[in-house]
Amino acid sequence: MNVFADFAARLRSILEALAAEGAIGRVPDLARVVVEPPRDPSHGDLATNAALALSKELGVKPRDLAEKIAAKLAEQPDVAATSVAGPGFVNLTLTPAYLHGVLGAALAAGLDYGKPDAASGTRVNVEYVSANPTGPMHVGHCRGAVFGDSLASLLAFAGEDVTREYYINDAGAQVDVLARSAFLRYREALGEEIGAVPEGLYPGDYLKPVGQTLAQRFGPSLLDTPEADWLPTVKNITIDAMMAMIRDDLAALNIRHDVFFSERTLHGPDGPIVRTVEELKRQGLVYEGVLAPPKGELPDDWEEREQTLFRATEFGDDVDRPLMKSDRSYTYFAADVAYFRSKFERGFREMVFVLGADHGGYVKRLEAVGRALSGGTAKVSVELCQLVRLFRAGEPVRMSKRAGDFVTLRDVVDEVGRDAVRFMMLFRSNDAVLDFDFAKVTEQSRDNPVFYVQYAHARAQSILRKGAEVAGHDGAPDLALLTDPGELDLIKRLAQWPRIVEQAAQARQPHRVAFYLHDLASDLHAHWNRGKDSPDLRFIMENNPLLTCARLALVRALALVLAAGLGILGVAAPDEMR
């Protein structure tokens, strides 16, 4: 039951009635009308901007229209009071009986409460992580991994058909460097003293096991083999080893992808890249031309070169993008175009790309590719994850010895645990830099958000266990017994959950779920604390089993929403905490 959708539908009926009565000329377009919680809770439970949004179109003064709408809303049996505020906002207060109905609906829906009544079933591809398979994942990958995984869960909860995808960047010069780095470790495994790792190769110890594997499999036979012969073999073995390590790191965060797509499958003399570029040529979207210097500058090494260019500016990009270089080799962008075409041909009509903050330049080009290759039928969104700065009690964290030059994802998970990492990576908008302090995220206090929310769920389960004997009857709880303002406020917070799910999914912002859960936990803890001072407000009333039963129903609903929300975030909902 979505309270806000319910009253948006009632608002349409009210406008239809006003039109039928001649109070307004016609039923207007309601696209800009919202029903939402008022900014100041003292103004009521719901607010709408309908009069402000529609007055110009209808030729009516905003406040006059607001008075008409408020009067109609006041006639609704579920509305206790209405008021008009400011230039024409309409506020309304819901009756306790209506709120009890919301609670009953939440209990009936269980863990599905908050899901839309009619799922869209839109096929959505969420691509996230997609780290180069050149080493262990670092903490920057961690944020994108958690964000992408939670966004996929949020979209699935909101009724979309989601596929989680990882794009393996296993083509290009960087994987050749990786193979040469592994070959160095192979020589080391055979007993050679390699000294310092040469500049340009990957220095981390994580390649030592790959070198040992190569030594065990091939012995010294590769030492006298030309690079052109050993490079493909070593490359394949090393990429497989790196991807196994990456999968293991992701599993530590409880992240598993449905599809691992290899960039190498796009290449080849008659591969998808070639076919895609030829198709773009047939559509007249490609031409031979020369690009201007970057950002109007003229670098010392700049030279004009004719290239095969995609008409990206016709689809909203800042510049046309090269598909082929002057030597007729394909660019990385050509692979991006062919990859998008693969997704589109697999039936996806919405594609979400989760990228690091350093990929901001990809936003317009990927959107342009989506418009061009789908004829405008596909929706492309690019979500950028900003940097993570690591601290321990306020001091910056040093680099990882295993990785060589960065802090690995596994280092962070192993120290503070999966739940703390996942929740804290989402307790800030993905477009803002995140400060992650190892000391703070392991505190057992209200200042640690993940502990605070998990403790709320554990507290709710404890109340349910202790109250079961007192409630002691099998009948349906009489929710009308919940009359205390604090109890009604808890129901109002529960009533916001379907709207949070809807808006977070539409905006691609799973952090809204984390914020909501923290608010819900705060409300639960606060009401529990009130019961310490006022025994008549306690959830468990030894001398009143009927009231206890009703209050336990409220606690059960709170626990269900906490569990559902934590599930979206990929965080455990513990029944007890020690």
C-alpha positions as CSV (number, residue, x, y, z in Angstrom):
1,M,0.0,0.0,0.0
2,N,1.6,3.2,-1.2
3,V,-0.1,6.1,0.7
4,F,1.3,8.7,-1.6
5,A,0.1,6.9,-4.8
6,D,-3.3,6.4,-3.1
7,F,-3.7,10.1,-2.5
8,A,-2.3,11.0,-5.9
9,A,-5.1,8.9,-7.4
10,R,-7.7,10.6,-5.0
11,L,-6.4,14.0,-6.2
12,R,-7.1,13.1,-9.8
13,S,-10.6,12.1,-8.8
14,I,-11.1,15.4,-7.0
15,L,-9.9,17.4,-10.0
16,E,-12.3,15.4,-12.2
17,A,-15.1,16.2,-9.7
18,L,-14.2,19.9,-9.8
19,A,-14.2,19.9,-13.6
20,A,-17.6,18.2,-13.6
21,E,-19.0,20.8,-11.3
22,G,-17.6,23.6,-13.5
23,A,-15.2,24.8,-10.7
24,I,-12.3,24.3,-13.2
25,G,-12.4,24.2,-16.9
26,R,-11.0,20.7,-17.4
27,V,-8.9,17.9,-15.9
28,P,-5.3,19.1,-16.3
29,D,-2.1,17.2,-16.9
30,L,-0.9,16.1,-13.5
31,A,2.8,15.3,-14.5
32,R,4.2,18.1,-12.2
33,V,1.9,17.4,-9.3
34,V,3.5,15.6,-6.3
35,V,2.1,14.2,-3.0
36,E,4.9,14.0,-0.4
37,P,5.6,14.4,3.3
38,P,5.6,18.1,4.3
39,R,8.9,19.5,5.2
40,D,7.6,20.4,8.6
41,P,5.8,17.4,10.2
42,S,3.7,19.8,12.3
43,H,1.9,20.8,9.1
44,G,0.4,17.3,8.7
45,D,1.1,13.9,7.2
46,L,0.9,14.7,3.4
47,A,1.3,17.8,1.3
48,T,0.6,18.5,-2.4
49,N,1.7,21.3,-4.8
50,A,-1.3,20.6,-7.0
51,A,-2.7,24.2,-6.8
52,L,0.7,25.8,-7.5
53,A,1.5,23.4,-10.4
54,L,-1.9,23.7,-12.1
55,S,-3.1,27.2,-11.5
56,K,-1.5,28.8,-14.5
57,E,-2.8,26.1,-16.9
58,L,-6.3,26.4,-15.4
59,G,-6.3,30.2,-15.2
60,V,-7.1,30.1,-11.4
61,K,-5.3,31.8,-8.6
62,P,-3.2,29.2,-6.7
63,R,-4.7,29.8,-3.3
64,D,-8.3,29.7,-4.7
65,L,-7.6,26.4,-6.3
66,A,-5.9,25.1,-3.1
67,E,-9.0,26.0,-1.1
68,K,-11.2,24.0,-3.5
69,I,-8.9,21.0,-3.3
70,A,-8.6,21.2,0.4
71,A,-12.4,21.3,0.8
72,K,-12.8,18.2,-1.3
73,L,-10.0,16.4,0.6
74,A,-11.7,17.3,3.9
75,E,-14.7,15.2,2.7
76,Q,-12.6,12.1,2.5
77,P,-13.3,9.8,5.5
78,D,-9.5,9.0,5.8
79,V,-8.6,12.6,6.2
80,A,-8.7,14.1,9.7
81,A,-7.9,17.7,8.7
82,T,-6.7,19.9,5.8
83,S,-5.1,23.3,5.6
84,V,-3.7,25.6,2.9
85,A,-0.3,27.0,3.5
86,G,1.8,29.7,1.9
87,P,1.0,30.5,-1.7
88,G,-1.1,27.4,-2.2
89,F,0.3,24.2,-0.7
90,V,-2.4,21.8,0.6
91,N,-1.6,19.9,3.8
92,L,-3.6,17.1,5.2
93,T,-3.6,14.9,8.3
94,L,-4.6,11.3,8.1
95,T,-6.9,9.6,10.6
96,P,-5.6,7.0,13.0
97,A,-7.9,4.4,11.4
98,Y,-6.2,5.0,8.0
99,L,-2.8,4.6,9.5
100,H,-3.9,1.4,11.2
101,G,-4.9,0.2,7.7
102,V,-1.4,1.0,6.4
103,L,0.1,-1.1,9.2
104,G,-2.2,-4.0,8.5
105,A,-1.3,-3.8,4.8
106,A,2.4,-3.8,5.7
107,L,2.0,-6.9,7.9
108,A,0.0,-8.7,5.2
109,A,2.7,-8.0,2.6
110,G,5.5,-9.1,4.8
111,L,9.0,-8.7,3.3
112,D,7.2,-7.7,0.0
113,Y,5.9,-4.5,1.6
114,G,7.2,-1.6,-0.5
115,K,7.2,-3.4,-3.8
116,P,5.0,-1.8,-6.5
117,D,1.6,-3.4,-7.0
118,A,2.4,-3.9,-10.7
119,A,6.0,-4.7,-11.6
120,S,7.2,-3.2,-14.8
121,G,9.4,-6.2,-15.7
122,T,11.7,-3.9,-17.8
123,R,14.9,-5.7,-18.6
124,V,17.7,-3.7,-17.1
125,N,21.4,-4.4,-17.4
126,V,23.5,-3.0,-14.5
127,E,27.2,-3.1,-15.3
128,Y,29.5,-2.5,-12.4
129,V,33.0,-3.0,-11.1
130,S,34.5,-4.0,-14.5
131,A,38.0,-3.6,-13.2
132,N,41.0,-4.3,-15.4
133,P,42.1,-7.9,-14.5
134,T,45.6,-6.7,-13.7
135,G,45.5,-7.2,-9.9
136,P,43.5,-7.3,-6.8
137,M,40.6,-4.9,-6.4
138,H,41.3,-1.7,-4.5
139,V,39.0,0.3,-2.2
140,G,37.9,2.5,-5.1
141,H,36.5,-0.6,-6.8
142,C,34.9,-1.5,-3.5
143,R,32.6,1.5,-3.6
144,G,31.5,0.9,-7.2
145,A,31.0,-2.7,-6.5
146,V,28.7,-2.1,-3.5
147,F,26.8,0.7,-5.2
148,G,26.2,-1.3,-8.3
149,D,25.2,-4.4,-6.5
150,S,22.8,-2.6,-4.2
151,L,21.4,-0.6,-7.1
152,A,20.7,-3.9,-8.9
153,S,18.9,-5.2,-5.8
154,L,16.9,-2.0,-5.4
155,L,15.8,-2.1,-9.1
156,A,14.8,-5.8,-8.7
157,F,12.9,-5.0,-5.5
158,A,11.1,-2.2,-7.4
159,G,9.9,-4.7,-10.0
160,E,12.5,-4.6,-12.8
161,D,14.1,-7.6,-14.5
162,V,17.8,-7.0,-13.6
163,T,21.0,-8.6,-15.0
164,R,24.2,-7.9,-13.2
165,E,27.1,-7.7,-15.6
166,Y,30.9,-7.4,-15.3
167,Y,32.9,-6.3,-18.4
168,I,36.3,-7.9,-18.4
169,N,38.9,-5.5,-19.9
170,D,41.0,-8.4,-21.2
171,A,42.1,-6.8,-24.5
172,G,44.8,-4.2,-25.1
173,A,48.2,-3.2,-24.0
174,Q,47.6,-3.5,-20.2
175,V,47.0,-7.2,-20.3
176,D,50.2,-7.7,-22.3
177,V,52.0,-5.8,-19.5
178,L,50.3,-8.1,-17.0
179,A,51.5,-11.2,-18.9
180,R,55.1,-9.9,-18.9
181,S,54.8,-9.1,-15.2
182,A,53.7,-12.7,-14.6
183,F,56.5,-14.0,-16.7
184,L,59.0,-12.2,-14.5
185,R,57.5,-14.0,-11.5
186,Y,57.7,-17.2,-13.4
187,R,61.4,-16.7,-13.8
188,E,61.6,-15.9,-10.1
189,A,59.7,-19.1,-9.2
190,L,62.4,-21.0,-11.2
191,G,65.1,-19.6,-8.9
192,E,66.2,-16.6,-10.8
193,E,67.1,-13.5,-8.8
194,I,65.0,-10.8,-10.5
195,G,65.9,-7.9,-8.3
196,A,63.6,-4.8,-8.3
197,V,60.6,-5.1,-10.6
198,P,61.3,-2.9,-13.7
199,E,59.4,0.3,-14.3
200,G,56.3,-0.3,-16.2
201,L,55.5,-3.8,-14.9
202,Y,53.1,-4.6,-12.1
203,P,55.1,-4.9,-8.8
204,G,52.6,-6.5,-6.4
205,D,53.2,-9.8,-4.7
206,Y,49.9,-11.1,-6.0
207,L,51.5,-12.3,-9.2
208,K,53.9,-14.6,-7.3
209,P,51.3,-17.5,-7.2
210,V,50.8,-17.1,-10.9
211,G,54.6,-17.4,-11.5
212,Q,54.6,-20.6,-9.4
213,T,51.7,-22.0,-11.4
214,L,53.5,-21.4,-14.6
215,A,56.7,-22.9,-13.2
216,Q,54.8,-26.1,-12.1
217,R,53.0,-26.4,-15.4
218,F,55.8,-25.6,-17.9
219,G,59.0,-26.0,-16.0
220,P,61.8,-24.0,-17.6
221,S,60.5,-24.7,-21.2
222,L,59.2,-21.1,-21.7
223,L,62.6,-19.5,-20.9
224,D,64.0,-20.2,-24.4
225,T,60.6,-19.5,-26.2
226,P,60.2,-16.3,-28.1
227,E,57.8,-13.8,-26.4
228,A,55.4,-13.9,-29.4
229,D,54.9,-17.7,-28.6
230,W,54.6,-17.6,-24.8
231,L,52.7,-14.3,-24.5
232,P,49.2,-15.6,-25.5
233,T,49.5,-18.7,-23.2
234,V,50.8,-16.7,-20.2
235,K,48.2,-14.0,-20.8
236,N,45.3,-16.4,-20.7
237,I,46.5,-18.2,-17.6
238,T,47.2,-14.9,-15.8
239,I,43.9,-13.3,-16.7
240,D,42.1,-16.5,-15.5
241,A,44.0,-16.2,-12.2
242,M,43.3,-12.5,-11.8
243,M,39.6,-13.0,-12.5
244,A,39.5,-15.9,-9.9
245,M,41.0,-13.5,-7.4
246,I,38.6,-10.8,-8.3
247,R,35.6,-13.1,-8.0
248,D,36.9,-14.2,-4.6
249,D,37.3,-10.6,-3.5
250,L,33.7,-9.8,-4.7
251,A,32.4,-12.9,-2.9
252,A,33.8,-11.5,0.3
253,L,31.3,-8.6,-0.2
254,N,28.6,-11.1,-1.2
255,I,28.7,-9.8,-4.8
256,R,28.1,-12.2,-7.6
257,H,27.5,-11.2,-11.2
258,D,25.1,-13.0,-13.6
259,V,27.3,-12.3,-16.7
260,F,31.1,-11.9,-17.2
261,F,31.5,-10.4,-20.6
262,S,35.0,-10.6,-22.2
263,E,36.2,-7.7,-24.2
264,R,38.3,-10.1,-26.3
265,T,35.1,-11.5,-27.8
266,L,34.5,-8.2,-29.5
267,H,37.7,-8.3,-31.5
268,G,38.7,-10.4,-34.5
269,P,38.7,-9.9,-38.3
270,D,34.9,-10.4,-38.5
271,G,34.1,-9.7,-34.9
272,P,31.4,-7.5,-33.4
273,I,33.5,-4.4,-33.6
274,V,34.0,-4.7,-37.3
275,R,30.4,-5.5,-37.9
276,T,29.2,-2.6,-35.7
277,V,31.4,0.0,-37.5
278,E,30.2,-1.3,-40.9
279,E,26.6,-1.0,-39.7
280,L,27.2,2.6,-38.6
281,K,28.7,3.4,-42.0
282,R,25.6,2.0,-43.7
283,Q,23.5,4.3,-41.5
284,G,25.7,7.3,-42.4
285,L,26.8,7.8,-38.9
286,V,30.5,7.6,-39.7
287,Y,32.8,9.8,-41.7
288,E,36.5,10.4,-42.3
289,G,37.7,13.6,-40.6
290,V,40.2,15.4,-38.4
291,L,39.5,16.2,-34.8
292,A,40.4,19.6,-33.2
293,P,43.1,19.6,-30.5
294,P,41.7,18.7,-27.0
295,K,39.8,21.6,-25.4
296,G,41.0,24.0,-28.0
297,E,44.6,23.6,-26.9
298,L,47.5,22.7,-29.2
299,P,49.9,20.3,-27.5
300,D,53.6,20.2,-28.7
301,D,53.1,16.7,-30.0
302,W,49.8,17.4,-31.7
303,E,49.5,16.5,-35.4
304,E,46.4,16.4,-37.5
305,R,45.5,12.8,-38.5
306,E,42.5,11.7,-40.5
307,Q,40.4,9.2,-38.6
308,T,37.2,7.3,-38.9
309,L,34.8,9.3,-36.7
310,F,31.4,8.6,-35.2
311,R,28.9,11.5,-35.5
312,A,28.5,11.6,-31.7
313,T,27.6,15.3,-31.6
314,E,24.4,14.6,-33.5
315,F,23.3,12.6,-30.4
316,G,24.3,15.0,-27.7
317,D,28.0,14.5,-27.2
318,D,30.6,17.3,-27.1
319,V,32.8,16.0,-29.9
320,D,32.7,13.4,-32.6
321,R,34.5,10.2,-31.4
322,P,37.1,8.2,-33.3
323,L,36.3,4.6,-34.1
324,M,39.5,3.9,-36.1
325,K,42.9,5.4,-35.8
326,S,45.0,6.7,-38.7
327,D,46.7,3.2,-38.8
328,R,43.3,1.6,-39.2
329,S,43.3,-0.1,-35.8
330,Y,40.2,0.2,-33.7
331,T,40.0,2.5,-30.7
332,Y,38.7,1.6,-27.2
333,F,35.6,3.6,-28.0
334,A,34.9,1.3,-30.9
335,A,34.8,-1.6,-28.4
336,D,32.5,0.4,-26.2
337,V,30.1,0.9,-29.1
338,A,30.2,-2.8,-30.1
339,Y,29.6,-3.7,-26.4
340,F,26.5,-1.5,-26.2
341,R,25.2,-3.1,-29.4
342,S,25.7,-6.5,-27.8
343,K,23.6,-5.5,-24.8
344,F,20.9,-4.0,-27.0
345,E,20.8,-7.2,-29.1
346,R,20.4,-9.3,-26.0
347,G,17.1,-7.5,-25.3
348,F,18.1,-4.8,-22.7
349,R,16.3,-1.5,-23.1
350,E,17.8,0.1,-20.0
351,M,21.5,0.1,-19.4
352,V,23.2,1.4,-16.2
353,F,26.9,1.9,-16.2
354,V,28.6,2.3,-12.8
355,L,32.0,4.0,-13.3
356,G,34.6,5.6,-11.3
357,A,34.8,9.4,-10.9
358,D,37.7,9.5,-13.4
359,H,35.3,8.4,-16.1
360,G,33.2,11.5,-16.1
361,G,34.0,12.0,-19.8
362,Y,32.3,8.8,-20.6
363,V,28.8,10.1,-19.7
364,K,27.9,12.0,-22.8
365,R,29.6,9.5,-25.2
366,L,27.8,6.5,-23.8
367,E,24.5,8.3,-23.8
368,A,25.1,9.3,-27.4
369,V,25.9,5.7,-28.4
370,G,22.7,4.6,-26.7
371,R,20.6,7.1,-28.7
372,A,22.3,6.3,-32.0
373,L,22.3,2.5,-31.9
374,S,18.8,2.1,-30.4
375,G,17.1,4.8,-32.4
376,G,16.3,6.5,-29.1
377,T,14.5,3.4,-27.7
378,A,17.1,2.6,-25.1
379,K,17.6,4.4,-21.8
380,V,21.3,4.8,-20.8
381,S,22.4,6.1,-17.4
382,V,25.9,6.5,-16.1
383,E,26.4,6.6,-12.4
384,L,29.8,7.9,-11.2
385,C,31.2,6.9,-7.8
386,Q,33.6,9.4,-6.2
387,L,36.7,8.6,-4.3
388,V,37.0,6.8,-0.9
389,R,39.5,8.2,1.6
390,L,40.6,5.7,4.3
391,F,41.4,6.7,7.8
392,R,42.1,5.0,11.1
393,A,41.1,7.2,14.1
394,G,41.5,10.2,11.9
395,E,44.9,9.3,10.4
396,P,45.3,8.3,6.7
397,V,45.7,4.6,6.1
398,R,49.0,3.4,4.5
399,M,49.2,1.3,1.3
400,S,48.8,-2.4,1.2
401,K,52.0,-4.5,1.1
402,R,50.3,-7.3,-0.9
403,A,49.1,-5.0,-3.7
404,G,52.2,-2.8,-3.8
405,D,50.7,0.6,-4.2
406,F,47.1,0.7,-2.9
407,V,44.8,-0.6,-0.3
408,T,42.9,-3.6,-1.4
409,L,39.2,-4.3,-1.1
410,R,40.0,-7.5,0.8
411,D,42.1,-5.6,3.3
412,V,39.1,-3.5,4.2
413,V,36.6,-6.3,4.3
414,D,38.9,-8.6,6.4
415,E,39.4,-5.8,9.0
416,V,35.9,-4.4,9.6
417,G,33.6,-7.0,8.0
418,R,31.2,-7.2,5.0
419,D,28.3,-5.4,6.6
420,A,30.2,-2.4,7.8
421,V,31.8,-2.0,4.4
422,R,28.6,-2.3,2.5
423,F,26.5,0.0,4.7
424,M,29.1,2.7,5.0
425,M,29.8,2.7,1.3
426,L,26.1,3.6,0.8
427,F,25.7,6.0,3.7
428,R,26.7,8.9,1.4
429,S,25.6,9.8,-2.1
430,N,27.8,8.1,-4.7
431,D,28.6,11.5,-6.2
432,A,30.3,12.8,-3.0
433,V,33.7,11.8,-1.7
434,L,33.5,9.3,1.1
435,D,35.7,9.3,4.2
436,F,35.9,5.8,5.7
437,D,37.3,5.5,9.2
438,F,38.1,2.0,10.3
439,A,37.8,2.9,14.0
440,K,34.4,4.6,13.7
441,V,32.7,1.8,11.6
442,T,33.5,-0.8,14.3
443,E,32.2,1.2,17.2
444,Q,29.2,-0.2,19.0
445,S,27.4,3.1,19.4
446,R,24.7,5.2,17.9
447,D,27.5,7.1,16.1
448,N,28.1,4.1,13.9
449,P,25.2,3.9,11.4
450,V,25.5,0.3,10.5
451,F,25.5,-0.8,14.2
452,Y,22.7,1.5,14.9
453,V,20.4,0.1,12.2
454,Q,21.4,-3.6,12.8
455,Y,20.8,-3.1,16.5
456,A,17.3,-1.8,15.8
457,H,16.5,-5.0,14.0
458,A,18.0,-7.1,16.8
459,R,16.1,-5.0,19.4
460,A,12.8,-5.6,17.5
461,Q,13.4,-9.4,17.4
462,S,14.2,-9.4,21.1
463,I,11.0,-7.5,21.8
464,L,9.0,-10.1,19.8
465,R,10.7,-13.0,21.6
466,K,10.0,-11.6,25.0
467,G,6.5,-10.4,24.2
468,A,5.3,-13.7,22.7
469,E,4.3,-15.2,26.1
470,V,2.6,-12.0,27.3
471,A,0.5,-11.5,24.1
472,G,-0.6,-15.1,24.3
473,H,-3.5,-15.3,21.9
474,D,-3.9,-16.4,18.3
475,G,-6.4,-13.8,17.1
476,A,-5.6,-10.9,14.8
477,P,-4.2,-7.9,16.7
478,D,-6.5,-5.0,17.4
479,L,-4.5,-2.3,15.7
480,A,-7.0,0.4,16.8
481,L,-5.4,0.1,20.3
482,L,-2.4,1.9,18.9
483,T,-3.3,5.5,19.8
484,D,-0.1,7.0,21.3
485,P,1.4,9.7,19.0
486,G,4.7,7.9,19.1
487,E,3.1,4.7,17.8
488,L,1.3,6.6,15.1
489,D,4.6,8.3,14.1
490,L,6.2,5.0,13.7
491,I,3.4,3.9,11.4
492,K,3.8,7.1,9.4
493,R,7.5,6.3,9.0
494,L,6.6,2.8,7.8
495,A,4.1,4.4,5.3
496,Q,7.0,6.2,3.6
497,W,8.8,3.0,2.7
498,P,7.0,2.3,-0.7
499,R,7.7,5.9,-1.7
500,I,11.4,5.6,-0.7
501,V,11.7,2.4,-2.8
502,E,10.0,4.1,-5.8
503,Q,12.0,7.3,-5.7
504,A,15.4,5.6,-4.9
505,A,14.9,3.3,-7.9
506,Q,13.9,6.0,-10.3
507,A,16.8,8.3,-9.2
508,R,19.3,5.3,-9.1
509,Q,20.2,6.3,-5.5
510,P,20.4,3.4,-3.1
511,H,21.8,5.7,-0.4
512,R,18.2,6.9,0.1
513,V,17.4,3.4,1.5
514,A,20.3,3.6,3.9
515,F,19.2,7.1,5.1
516,Y,15.6,5.9,5.5
517,L,16.7,2.8,7.5
518,H,18.7,5.0,9.8
519,D,15.7,7.3,10.4
520,L,13.5,4.3,11.0
521,A,16.0,2.8,13.5
522,S,16.2,6.2,15.3
523,D,12.4,6.3,15.6
524,L,12.3,2.8,17.1
525,H,15.2,3.4,19.5
526,A,13.6,6.7,20.6
527,H,10.2,5.2,21.3
528,W,11.8,2.3,23.2
529,N,13.6,4.8,25.3
530,R,10.3,6.6,26.0
531,G,9.1,3.4,27.5
532,K,11.9,3.4,30.0
533,D,10.6,6.7,31.4
534,S,6.9,6.0,30.9
535,P,6.0,2.3,31.6
536,D,2.6,2.7,29.9
537,L,4.4,3.2,26.6
538,R,6.4,0.0,26.7
539,F,5.9,-2.5,23.9
540,I,5.3,-5.3,26.4
541,M,2.6,-4.7,29.0
542,E,2.4,-7.6,31.4
543,N,-1.1,-6.7,32.5
544,N,-2.5,-6.0,29.0
545,P,-2.1,-8.8,26.5
546,L,-4.3,-7.2,23.9
547,L,-2.4,-4.0,23.8
548,T,0.9,-6.0,23.9
549,C,-0.4,-7.9,20.9
550,A,-1.1,-4.7,18.9
551,R,2.3,-3.2,19.8
552,L,4.1,-6.4,18.9
553,A,2.4,-6.2,15.5
554,L,3.9,-2.7,15.0
555,V,7.3,-4.0,16.1
556,R,7.0,-6.9,13.6
557,A,6.2,-4.5,10.8
558,L,9.3,-2.4,11.8
559,A,11.5,-5.5,11.7
560,L,10.1,-6.5,8.3
561,V,11.0,-3.2,6.7
562,L,14.4,-3.1,8.4
563,A,15.1,-6.6,7.1
564,A,13.9,-5.7,3.6
565,G,15.9,-2.5,3.4
566,L,19.1,-4.2,4.7
567,G,18.5,-6.9,2.2
568,I,18.5,-4.4,-0.6
569,L,21.8,-3.0,0.7
570,G,23.3,-6.5,1.0
571,V,23.7,-6.2,4.8
572,A,22.7,-8.8,7.4
573,A,19.6,-8.2,9.6
574,P,20.8,-10.0,12.8
575,D,18.2,-11.3,15.3
576,E,20.6,-10.6,18.2
577,M,23.9,-8.8,18.8
578,R,26.5,-9.5,21.4
